[in-house]
Amino acid sequence: MLHHAAHLLSASSVTSLSSILQVAAGRAWTRRAHIRSAARKRVDTSGVYHHSLLSSSRCLHKPEVTKPPLMQGPVGVRSVDPDTLSECDTNWTDPGKADSMDYLDPPVESTPLVTVTSACREDVLVPQFPAPASQKAFYKDLLRVASSSSHSMKTAINYHFNCPKAFRSARSYNFLINLAIRHAAFGTAMRLLLSMREELIRPNMETWKLIVRWLVRTGRWDEARARVSRITRRLLGRQPETGNEMRPHTIPLPLWLELFGSQKHGALRYYHRHRSSAAARHEKCSPQESSGTSLRPCPSPVAPKFRYQVLMKALPLLTSDIHPRVILTLSRTMIETGHRELAFSMISSYLRNLPSRIRPCHRRTILNIIHLHMCTLPIKQGLSRHFAQRRILFDFLDACPSIKPSSMSLFLLLGSLRGSRRSGTLALQCLRKFRGQWGPHIESGMVRRRVVSLALKEGRLDIAEDILRREKMACRIKRGWRLQIEVWGDPSTRASFKAQRRQPLRSYFGRKGVENRRWSLLEKKILRMKERKCKKKLLSL
């Protein structure tokens, strides 16, 4: 093909490889299009081409075509000039490849996390903001990038490293490290920590807490414990000692709470190879060496009990004003280790001693404590579990009258009705009772979806259609409200104040796609049940 394309160019002009490839591709495309147009006009009933097809073709180089082409021609062909390829395109590496976690300590020397060269500067997505005047303004822009739905964690990291080093601080690094750990991007978190050390930025308590969390999430709890011991001795001004024992009332509370974490299922993957035996290699049908990915196994159930005993011996100094997150962490560990009654009594006494006015963030954490006890009941699905969950909920609400249930409380209560026969009817009664007692805010999209699912299980299409109609109306109201905010702006006076604060990570992960998918599946199920019902009516007539 190349020597045919070379004859089309003048001998005086200097031909390059790119021009020859373009002419050859164009000639091959026109010849193929001409043959296809002639094939559509003269095709036999058996699917074999006439011999006059080759004679009628006007191309100089007649190919031997015996069958119609199986694949259609490419649509929107775009020629690529090899001389215009940048160095970033030729030396491309997979950015999603995770680094190996089989190391004891991060290396001392490393390359920068993001290097934006002149060749690939146009390919890197960097949001355009005015040049920041201070570290506070830079952190504010970074929060705006991370909270936007059109950007991702990679965009926030690119923006962070595209700005001058003078604006980077431990606060901005801690935000990105926390975001990377939440995404289970442990290699990215490691490189952020190394970049922070290379830029000589001093870590603070938040950085140490994230380091311990990173070690615990990657399955290195012993190393995290040793790191906490070294940090504690450094804060107390003591000399390093041999051993990793932690003394009571010395360890900082944030680091102590991070040691209660665990490795998440499916967060780590590793490559493994299955090697065949030496006798099977010489056979013809011997299995070849295959490689694949699998999940890294989590620690055994004995590990939480051992960790609980070790950490309770190193209990930090607790004040009278205990944060609810401490109670949540302790109660979760007590339930995992089999001390459910002790956890219940601890939470009951804690709720009775709370003040009348509680901060909104503390209310949310207290509700998480109540939901934890509701979810971990050792009772099967059914009415017995449903009423046991109700008793737990109302007992805790009576102990602290300033706490009100949320939509998640009702969602968990409705989940226990799946084992009952009249699940849809009972779910609708429970929803009406909670709405009359606590207000309409307790009904959310998740609650409506669960009521529809239970109604379809019972066969109550009337309840399902009614709740589905209310869900569509609520979605239309939300879309109109979002459009109004987009056009007129947020009327709230705290909008400027909220933009400077770091929003919780649950606001970045709204799980809207998961909810939309589940609603679409329920709508299809409703249509199938309607069609089945219509067929039964027609057959009965």
C-alpha positions as CSV (number, residue, x, y, z in Angstrom):
1,M,0.0,0.0,0.0
2,L,2.9,2.3,0.7
3,H,4.4,2.0,-2.8
4,H,1.1,2.8,-4.4
5,A,0.7,5.9,-2.3
6,A,4.2,7.0,-3.2
7,H,3.4,7.2,-6.9
8,L,0.6,9.8,-6.2
9,L,3.1,12.4,-5.0
10,S,5.4,14.4,-7.1
11,A,9.0,13.4,-7.3
12,S,10.2,16.9,-6.6
13,S,8.4,17.2,-3.3
14,V,9.9,15.6,-0.2
15,T,7.6,12.9,1.0
16,S,7.4,12.0,4.7
17,L,6.0,8.9,6.4
18,S,2.9,10.7,7.6
19,S,1.9,12.0,4.2
20,I,2.4,8.5,2.6
21,L,0.3,6.9,5.3
22,Q,-2.5,9.5,4.8
23,V,-2.6,9.0,1.0
24,A,-2.5,5.2,1.3
25,A,-5.4,5.2,3.8
26,G,-7.5,7.6,1.7
27,R,-6.9,5.4,-1.4
28,A,-7.8,2.2,0.4
29,W,-11.0,3.8,1.9
30,T,-12.2,5.1,-1.6
31,R,-11.6,1.7,-3.2
32,R,-13.5,-0.2,-0.4
33,A,-16.4,2.3,-0.5
34,H,-16.6,1.8,-4.3
35,I,-16.7,-2.0,-4.0
36,R,-19.3,-1.8,-1.3
37,S,-21.6,0.4,-3.4
38,A,-21.3,-2.0,-6.3
39,A,-22.0,-5.0,-4.0
40,R,-25.3,-3.5,-2.9
41,K,-26.5,-3.2,-6.5
42,R,-25.6,-6.7,-7.7
43,V,-26.0,-9.4,-5.0
44,D,-27.5,-12.8,-5.8
45,T,-30.2,-14.4,-3.7
46,S,-27.7,-16.9,-2.4
47,G,-25.5,-14.2,-1.1
48,V,-22.6,-14.8,-3.6
49,Y,-21.4,-11.9,-5.7
50,H,-21.7,-11.9,-9.6
51,H,-18.5,-12.2,-11.6
52,S,-19.4,-8.9,-13.3
53,L,-18.7,-7.1,-10.0
54,L,-15.0,-7.3,-10.5
55,S,-15.2,-6.3,-14.1
56,S,-17.5,-3.3,-13.3
57,S,-15.1,-2.0,-10.7
58,R,-13.1,0.9,-12.0
59,C,-10.3,0.7,-9.6
60,L,-6.8,0.0,-11.0
61,H,-5.9,-2.7,-8.5
62,K,-8.9,-5.1,-8.4
63,P,-9.0,-7.1,-5.1
64,E,-10.2,-10.7,-5.2
65,V,-13.5,-10.4,-3.3
66,T,-15.4,-13.6,-2.9
67,K,-17.7,-12.7,0.1
68,P,-19.3,-9.6,1.3
69,P,-17.4,-7.8,4.1
70,L,-18.5,-8.8,7.6
71,M,-17.8,-5.5,9.3
72,Q,-19.0,-2.1,8.2
73,G,-16.6,0.6,7.4
74,P,-15.4,2.9,10.2
75,V,-17.5,6.0,10.8
76,G,-15.7,9.3,11.4
77,V,-12.2,8.2,10.4
78,R,-9.6,10.6,11.6
79,S,-6.0,10.5,10.4
80,V,-3.2,10.6,12.9
81,D,0.1,12.2,12.1
82,P,3.0,10.3,13.9
83,D,5.1,13.5,13.7
84,T,2.7,15.4,15.9
85,L,2.6,12.8,18.7
86,S,3.9,14.2,22.0
87,E,6.2,12.6,24.4
88,C,3.3,12.1,26.9
89,D,1.5,10.0,24.3
90,T,4.4,7.7,23.4
91,N,5.5,7.1,27.0
92,W,2.0,6.6,28.5
93,T,1.6,4.6,31.6
94,D,-1.6,3.4,33.3
95,P,-2.5,6.0,36.0
96,G,-4.9,3.6,37.7
97,K,-2.4,0.9,38.4
98,A,-2.1,0.5,42.2
99,D,1.4,0.3,43.8
100,S,2.4,-2.8,45.8
101,M,1.6,-2.7,49.4
102,D,4.3,-5.2,50.5
103,Y,6.6,-2.7,52.0
104,L,7.5,-1.9,55.6
105,D,8.0,1.9,55.4
106,P,7.6,4.5,52.6
107,P,10.8,5.0,50.7
108,V,13.0,8.1,51.4
109,E,13.4,9.1,47.7
110,S,10.5,9.4,45.4
111,T,9.3,11.3,42.4
112,P,6.8,14.1,42.6
113,L,3.1,13.0,42.5
114,V,2.1,15.2,39.6
115,T,4.5,16.5,37.0
116,V,2.9,18.8,34.4
117,T,5.4,19.2,31.5
118,S,4.9,21.5,28.5
119,A,4.1,18.5,26.3
120,C,1.2,17.2,28.3
121,R,0.0,20.4,30.0
122,E,-3.0,20.6,27.7
123,D,-4.1,17.0,28.6
124,V,-4.3,17.7,32.3
125,L,-7.6,18.9,33.5
126,V,-7.0,21.8,35.8
127,P,-9.9,24.1,36.9
128,Q,-9.5,27.7,36.1
129,F,-9.8,29.9,39.2
130,P,-8.3,33.3,40.0
131,A,-4.8,33.2,41.4
132,P,-5.1,32.7,45.1
133,A,-3.7,35.4,47.3
134,S,-3.1,33.3,50.5
135,Q,-3.2,29.7,51.7
136,K,-6.7,30.2,53.0
137,A,-8.0,31.3,49.6
138,F,-6.2,28.4,48.0
139,Y,-7.8,25.9,50.4
140,K,-11.2,27.5,49.7
141,D,-10.7,26.9,46.0
142,L,-9.6,23.4,46.6
143,L,-12.8,22.7,48.6
144,R,-14.8,24.1,45.7
145,V,-13.1,21.8,43.2
146,A,-13.6,18.7,45.4
147,S,-17.3,19.4,46.2
148,S,-18.2,20.0,42.6
149,S,-20.0,17.2,40.9
150,S,-18.2,17.8,37.5
151,H,-14.7,17.2,39.0
152,S,-13.1,14.2,40.6
153,M,-10.3,13.5,43.1
154,K,-7.7,13.5,40.2
155,T,-8.8,17.0,39.3
156,A,-8.4,18.2,42.8
157,I,-4.9,16.7,43.0
158,N,-4.0,18.3,39.7
159,Y,-5.2,21.7,40.8
160,H,-3.3,21.3,44.1
161,F,0.0,20.6,42.4
162,N,-0.5,23.1,39.6
163,C,-0.4,26.0,42.1
164,P,2.8,27.3,43.6
165,K,4.3,25.6,46.6
166,A,3.9,28.6,48.8
167,F,0.1,28.1,49.0
168,R,0.3,24.4,49.9
169,S,-0.1,23.6,53.6
170,A,-0.7,20.7,55.9
171,R,-4.4,21.6,55.8
172,S,-4.6,21.1,52.0
173,Y,-2.5,17.9,52.1
174,N,-4.7,16.5,54.9
175,F,-7.8,17.1,52.9
176,L,-6.4,15.3,49.8
177,I,-5.0,12.4,51.9
178,N,-8.4,11.9,53.6
179,L,-10.1,12.0,50.2
180,A,-7.7,9.4,48.8
181,I,-8.2,7.0,51.7
182,R,-11.9,7.3,51.3
183,H,-11.6,6.3,47.6
184,A,-9.3,3.4,48.7
185,A,-6.5,4.9,46.6
186,F,-3.8,3.9,49.1
187,G,-1.0,4.4,46.6
188,T,-2.1,8.0,46.0
189,A,-2.3,8.6,49.8
190,M,1.3,7.3,50.1
191,R,2.6,9.6,47.4
192,L,0.8,12.6,48.9
193,L,2.5,11.9,52.2
194,L,5.9,11.6,50.5
195,S,5.3,14.8,48.6
196,M,4.4,16.5,51.8
197,R,7.7,15.4,53.4
198,E,9.7,16.5,50.4
199,E,8.2,20.0,50.6
200,L,9.3,20.1,54.3
201,I,5.7,20.7,55.5
202,R,5.4,19.8,59.2
203,P,2.7,17.3,60.0
204,N,0.1,18.0,62.7
205,M,-2.3,15.8,64.7
206,E,-4.6,15.4,61.7
207,T,-1.7,14.2,59.6
208,W,-0.7,11.6,62.2
209,K,-4.2,10.5,62.5
210,L,-4.5,9.9,58.7
211,I,-1.2,8.0,58.7
212,V,-2.5,5.7,61.3
213,R,-5.7,5.3,59.4
214,W,-3.8,4.5,56.2
215,L,-1.7,1.8,58.0
216,V,-4.8,0.2,59.5
217,R,-6.8,0.2,56.3
218,T,-3.9,-1.5,54.5
219,G,-3.8,-4.3,57.0
220,R,-0.8,-3.2,59.0
221,W,-2.2,-2.8,62.5
222,D,1.0,-3.7,64.3
223,E,2.9,-1.1,62.4
224,A,0.2,1.5,63.2
225,R,0.5,0.6,66.9
226,A,4.2,1.1,66.8
227,R,3.8,4.4,65.0
228,V,1.4,5.6,67.7
229,S,3.8,4.7,70.4
230,R,6.6,6.7,68.7
231,I,4.3,9.7,68.2
232,T,3.3,9.5,71.9
233,R,6.8,9.4,73.1
234,R,7.7,12.3,70.8
235,L,4.8,14.4,72.2
236,L,5.8,13.7,75.8
237,G,9.5,14.4,75.1
238,R,10.7,11.0,76.1
239,Q,13.6,9.0,74.6
240,P,12.7,6.2,72.3
241,E,12.3,2.8,74.0
242,T,12.4,-0.7,72.9
243,G,9.0,-2.4,72.4
244,N,5.7,-1.1,71.3
245,E,3.8,-1.1,74.6
246,M,1.5,1.8,75.2
247,R,1.1,3.2,78.6
248,P,-2.4,4.2,79.9
249,H,-3.5,7.9,80.0
250,T,-0.6,8.9,77.6
251,I,-1.8,8.2,74.1
252,P,-3.8,11.0,72.3
253,L,-7.5,10.3,71.9
254,P,-7.7,10.8,68.1
255,L,-4.9,8.3,67.5
256,W,-6.4,5.8,70.0
257,L,-9.7,5.9,68.1
258,E,-8.0,5.3,64.7
259,L,-6.6,2.0,66.1
260,F,-10.1,0.7,66.4
261,G,-10.4,0.8,62.6
262,S,-10.3,-2.3,60.4
263,Q,-9.3,-3.3,56.9
264,K,-12.3,-3.0,54.6
265,H,-13.4,-5.9,52.5
266,G,-12.4,-5.6,48.9
267,A,-10.3,-2.5,49.3
268,L,-7.0,-4.3,48.6
269,R,-6.3,-6.5,45.6
270,Y,-3.1,-8.4,44.7
271,Y,-2.0,-10.5,41.7
272,H,-1.4,-14.2,42.1
273,R,-0.1,-16.8,39.6
274,H,-1.1,-20.4,39.4
275,R,1.9,-22.5,38.4
276,S,1.4,-26.0,37.0
277,S,3.4,-29.0,38.3
278,A,6.6,-30.2,36.6
279,A,4.9,-33.4,35.4
280,A,2.0,-31.6,33.7
281,R,4.3,-29.2,31.8
282,H,5.4,-31.9,29.4
283,E,1.9,-33.0,28.6
284,K,0.1,-31.5,25.6
285,C,-3.0,-30.5,27.7
286,S,-1.1,-29.1,30.6
287,P,-2.6,-25.9,32.0
288,Q,-0.6,-22.9,31.2
289,E,0.5,-20.3,33.8
290,S,-2.4,-18.1,34.5
291,S,-2.5,-14.9,36.5
292,G,-5.4,-13.0,38.0
293,T,-6.6,-10.7,40.7
294,S,-8.2,-11.6,44.0
295,L,-9.0,-9.9,47.3
296,R,-6.5,-9.7,50.1
297,P,-7.9,-11.7,53.0
298,C,-9.0,-9.7,56.1
299,P,-7.8,-10.6,59.6
300,S,-9.4,-13.4,61.5
301,P,-12.3,-12.9,63.9
302,V,-9.9,-13.3,66.8
303,A,-8.1,-10.1,65.9
304,P,-10.8,-7.7,67.2
305,K,-10.8,-9.3,70.6
306,F,-7.0,-9.0,70.9
307,R,-7.1,-5.4,69.7
308,Y,-9.9,-4.6,72.1
309,Q,-7.9,-6.0,75.1
310,V,-4.7,-4.2,74.1
311,L,-6.4,-0.8,73.5
312,M,-8.5,-0.9,76.7
313,K,-5.3,-1.4,78.7
314,A,-4.0,1.8,77.1
315,L,-7.1,3.8,77.7
316,P,-6.5,7.6,77.2
317,L,-7.5,10.2,79.7
318,L,-11.2,10.9,79.2
319,T,-12.9,14.1,80.3
320,S,-16.5,14.7,81.3
321,D,-17.3,16.1,77.9
322,I,-16.9,13.0,75.8
323,H,-17.5,13.2,72.1
324,P,-20.3,10.8,70.8
325,R,-17.8,9.4,68.3
326,V,-15.8,7.8,71.2
327,I,-19.0,6.1,72.4
328,L,-19.8,5.0,68.8
329,T,-16.4,3.4,68.3
330,L,-16.4,1.7,71.7
331,S,-19.9,0.3,71.3
332,R,-19.1,-1.0,67.8
333,T,-16.1,-2.8,69.2
334,M,-18.0,-4.2,72.2
335,I,-20.7,-5.6,69.9
336,E,-18.1,-7.2,67.7
337,T,-16.4,-8.9,70.6
338,G,-19.6,-10.1,72.2
339,H,-20.2,-7.5,74.9
340,R,-23.6,-6.3,73.7
341,E,-25.2,-5.8,77.1
342,L,-22.2,-3.8,78.4
343,A,-22.5,-1.6,75.3
344,F,-26.2,-1.1,75.8
345,S,-25.8,-0.1,79.5
346,M,-22.9,2.3,78.5
347,I,-25.0,4.1,75.9
348,S,-28.1,4.3,78.1
349,S,-26.1,6.0,80.9
350,Y,-24.4,8.3,78.4
351,L,-27.7,9.5,76.9
352,R,-29.2,10.2,80.3
353,N,-26.3,12.5,81.2
354,L,-26.5,14.5,78.0
355,P,-27.5,18.2,78.2
356,S,-30.8,19.4,76.8
357,R,-29.3,21.3,73.9
358,I,-27.1,19.1,71.6
359,R,-25.2,20.2,68.5
360,P,-26.5,18.9,65.1
361,C,-23.3,16.9,64.4
362,H,-23.6,15.3,67.8
363,R,-27.2,14.4,67.1
364,R,-26.2,12.6,63.9
365,T,-23.6,10.6,65.7
366,I,-26.0,9.6,68.5
367,L,-28.5,8.5,65.9
368,N,-25.7,6.3,64.4
369,I,-25.2,4.7,67.8
370,I,-28.9,3.9,68.0
371,H,-28.9,2.6,64.4
372,L,-25.9,0.4,65.2
373,H,-27.8,-1.4,68.0
374,M,-30.9,-1.7,65.8
375,C,-28.9,-3.3,62.9
376,T,-26.9,-5.8,65.0
377,L,-29.9,-7.5,66.7
378,P,-29.3,-11.3,66.7
379,I,-32.9,-12.0,65.6
380,K,-34.2,-13.2,62.2
381,Q,-36.2,-11.0,59.9
382,G,-39.9,-10.8,60.9
383,L,-42.3,-9.1,63.3
384,S,-40.3,-10.2,66.3
385,R,-37.2,-8.3,65.0
386,H,-39.3,-5.3,64.0
387,F,-40.8,-4.9,67.5
388,A,-37.4,-5.5,69.1
389,Q,-36.0,-2.7,67.0
390,R,-38.9,-0.5,68.0
391,R,-38.2,-1.1,71.7
392,I,-34.6,-0.2,71.3
393,L,-35.4,3.0,69.4
394,F,-38.0,4.2,71.8
395,D,-35.9,3.3,74.9
396,F,-33.0,5.4,73.7
397,L,-35.3,8.3,72.6
398,D,-36.9,8.3,76.1
399,A,-33.4,8.5,77.7
400,C,-32.6,11.6,75.6
401,P,-35.7,13.6,74.6
402,S,-33.8,16.1,72.5
403,I,-33.0,13.3,70.0
404,K,-35.5,12.7,67.2
405,P,-35.5,9.8,64.7
406,S,-34.4,10.3,61.2
407,S,-35.4,8.8,57.9
408,M,-32.7,6.2,58.3
409,S,-34.3,5.0,61.5
410,L,-37.6,4.4,59.7
411,F,-35.7,2.8,56.8
412,L,-34.1,0.3,59.2
413,L,-37.4,-0.5,60.9
414,L,-39.1,-1.2,57.5
415,G,-36.2,-3.6,56.6
416,S,-37.2,-6.0,59.3
417,L,-40.7,-6.4,57.8
418,R,-39.4,-8.3,54.8
419,G,-40.0,-11.7,56.5
420,S,-43.7,-11.0,57.2
421,R,-46.6,-11.9,54.9
422,R,-48.4,-8.5,55.0
423,S,-45.2,-6.6,54.5
424,G,-46.6,-3.8,52.3
425,T,-49.6,-3.1,54.5
426,L,-47.6,-3.0,57.7
427,A,-44.9,-0.8,56.1
428,L,-47.6,1.7,55.0
429,Q,-49.1,1.7,58.5
430,C,-45.6,2.3,60.1
431,L,-44.9,5.1,57.6
432,R,-48.2,6.9,58.4
433,K,-47.6,6.5,62.1
434,F,-44.1,8.0,62.0
435,R,-45.2,10.8,59.7
436,G,-48.0,11.8,62.1
437,Q,-45.7,11.6,65.2
438,W,-42.5,13.1,63.8
439,G,-43.5,15.1,60.7
440,P,-43.1,14.7,57.0
441,H,-39.3,15.1,57.0
442,I,-38.9,11.5,58.2
443,E,-40.1,10.3,54.7
444,S,-37.2,10.2,52.2
445,G,-36.6,8.6,48.9
446,M,-35.1,5.5,50.5
447,V,-38.1,5.1,52.8
448,R,-40.5,5.3,49.8
449,R,-38.4,2.8,47.8
450,R,-38.5,0.3,50.7
451,V,-42.2,0.7,51.0
452,V,-42.7,0.1,47.3
453,S,-40.4,-3.0,47.5
454,L,-42.4,-4.5,50.4
455,A,-45.7,-3.7,48.7
456,L,-44.6,-5.5,45.5
457,K,-43.6,-8.5,47.7
458,E,-47.1,-8.6,49.1
459,G,-48.7,-8.0,45.7
460,R,-50.3,-4.6,46.6
461,L,-49.9,-2.7,43.3
462,D,-52.2,0.1,44.6
463,I,-49.7,1.0,47.4
464,A,-46.7,0.7,45.0
465,E,-48.3,3.0,42.4
466,D,-49.3,5.6,45.1
467,I,-45.8,5.7,46.6
468,L,-44.2,5.8,43.2
469,R,-46.4,8.8,42.2
470,R,-45.3,10.6,45.4
471,E,-41.7,9.9,44.6
472,K,-41.9,11.4,41.1
473,M,-43.6,14.5,42.5
474,A,-40.9,14.9,45.1
475,C,-38.2,14.5,42.4
476,R,-39.9,17.2,40.3
477,I,-40.0,19.6,43.3
478,K,-36.3,19.0,44.0
479,R,-35.3,19.6,40.3
480,G,-37.3,22.9,40.3
481,W,-35.6,24.0,43.5
482,R,-32.1,23.2,42.2
483,L,-32.9,25.1,39.0
484,Q,-34.1,28.1,41.0
485,I,-30.9,28.0,43.1
486,E,-28.8,27.8,40.0
487,V,-30.5,30.8,38.4
488,W,-31.1,33.0,41.4
489,G,-28.4,31.8,43.8
490,D,-28.6,30.3,47.3
491,P,-30.9,32.5,49.4
492,S,-29.3,31.2,52.6
493,T,-27.2,33.7,54.5
494,R,-24.7,31.0,55.5
495,A,-23.8,30.1,51.9
496,S,-20.5,32.1,52.0
497,F,-19.7,30.6,55.4
498,K,-20.4,27.0,54.2
499,A,-18.1,27.5,51.2
500,Q,-15.1,28.0,53.6
501,R,-15.7,24.9,55.6
502,R,-14.8,21.4,54.6
503,Q,-18.1,19.5,54.0
504,P,-18.3,16.0,55.3
505,L,-17.4,13.3,52.8
506,R,-21.0,11.9,52.9
507,S,-22.0,15.0,50.9
508,Y,-19.5,14.1,48.1
509,F,-20.9,10.5,48.0
510,G,-24.6,10.9,47.7
511,R,-25.2,7.5,46.1
512,K,-27.7,9.1,43.7
513,G,-26.8,6.8,40.9
514,V,-27.5,3.7,43.1
515,E,-30.9,5.0,44.1
516,N,-31.8,5.9,40.5
517,R,-30.8,2.4,39.4
518,R,-32.9,0.7,42.1
519,W,-35.9,2.9,41.3
520,S,-35.7,2.0,37.7
521,L,-35.6,-1.7,38.6
522,L,-38.7,-1.3,40.7
523,E,-40.6,0.5,37.9
524,K,-39.8,-2.3,35.5
525,K,-41.1,-4.8,38.1
526,I,-44.3,-2.8,38.5
527,L,-44.8,-2.9,34.7
528,R,-44.3,-6.7,34.6
529,M,-46.8,-7.2,37.4
530,K,-49.3,-5.1,35.6
531,E,-48.9,-7.0,32.4
532,R,-49.2,-10.3,34.2
533,K,-52.4,-9.1,35.9
534,C,-53.9,-8.0,32.6
535,K,-53.1,-11.4,31.0
536,K,-54.8,-13.2,33.9
537,K,-57.9,-11.1,33.4
538,L,-58.0,-11.8,29.7
539,L,-57.6,-15.5,30.3
540,S,-60.4,-15.5,32.9
541,L,-62.7,-13.9,30.3
